[in-house]
Amino acid sequence: MNNVLVCIKRVVDSTGEVVITDDGQNVDGRYAGFTVSAHEEAAVELAVQISAATGGTGALFTLGDESAEEQLRGALAMGCTAATQVRADSSAYGPSDVAREIAAVVRDHEANGSSHDLILLGNDAADSGDFQVGIRLAYELGRPVVNGASTVTIKDGHAVAGVKGPEGHEIYRVPLPAVVTVLEGGVEPRYPSVPGRMKAKKVEIEVREPAGAPTGTKRVRLTLPPPQPSQVQILGTGPEAAAAVVDLFEKLGVLR
């Protein structure tokens, strides 16, 4: 039996236009919806699979204000069965602050007889691009860590993580308890079912106060890369353009 904790974060949906706040510290969500990152959706799916395969439980963690409950309920509908929220303004918390808050919850749960054998996080924060929380959490708890895993299974008391490395697919085997950060692409997250959504509404979320005051992000500012220029070539109009289209297909290698 292996119990898995998945850490998720309410972030602005970046599938549309991304807008930065005037102070350059955060992504402005006033004109977009909110979601969790694709990496975290994959992590939730892995947690559900692992807990089902080993007879354990899949639990969730988030740090945020009241609105973050929406993302917790959505992840609960995918098959996790418990959730903990540290109620705070997430914009004031840097990676070290978030890692400390997760570690405080893990230690408190362990003291009360509920251990988390595996902690899964998204590989990076979808809004600020931080790649630090997983590493900082592992050091805080004194656990081994694997970054950027696309697949995770449990075998003989070890987490077996598949990572796409520079030379090909790599396999890491680390003893439990462990921390793994997840990249999307290795599993297909399930769509929440109607019964799953109904069950998620009934789950009592554990709401906690922060374990300590945040030190902040120490971020200078976020910047958006300049838009990529696009070029349009008019091949012609009407039937007269057919020859130019054929020439273009031959140039692209579509026709030989």
Steps between C-alpha positions, in 0.01 A plus 500: 500500500646832389353840580565779251480875554463722192578872525302722264471874445220723369647683201374719219397310188781585260333358188385853419685829507736531798496834683751601768394714798621859505764424765637213291468252783211278389286389208180704490198270519223758477435429133556124495381189678691298755623144492791279607797430276510206261796366702286493815208337319741221401621479861142460624442222247817321613391532864162346424662214309763431767258513792258269320775253408643484852183535707611837632350848490541804279491834680540861388673811629471860394592841634264779406195704590140382506477491121763221484233260627373482142822330387501266800145388423591443138795279596288315756253423220782322314530244780696645792324455832636769736627856480687753712508873437730751665286812484723790393573743218716286270652805328687583822664156518826413332621146421674460837184614679282253310744214563499581871119499512475166322762351733310627805183328381685175425663496844174579675317224314777255588477598866131415484560160338441590134817473293564609141732247340523691173460872436432610142527855369487660159844543348470878510254774588282584199466867592845603627726234348651395836671160487597501867225371726556128443874521568455725803230270641721192459785671685263623770372146563829321434351289220637395160360690202459442128426794271308503173352150512235410244413163657509381862428156642564331834696175521654327801492808722651727234368766266595421141495818292540529124673816378567619147873575511734657244614156381161329512263353757648468849370299797563609860428275797491672841390366839179616662410742642593720204417816307443503122421792270290411198504608137190462287496248217555170675137440596166627377309672785149366537196720458303537824181296489163616630515258798854621565386860509218414738740321735744792483233740625461296818868477592587708806811700419750547782564875523813612686672823591854553366780353708702821476520843342612502136838640401374581151599408149809724470388537140619803304218486245334278243537587133325381185709406197432714193241357262643291220478684168292333234539533125237441236579432137220544249532226238231643282126492454271272309608217268817688408637426852491122451846479347648704787335267753651195328843668502464570873401137578804378306721740696358371828549140393130417496514421127789331326 
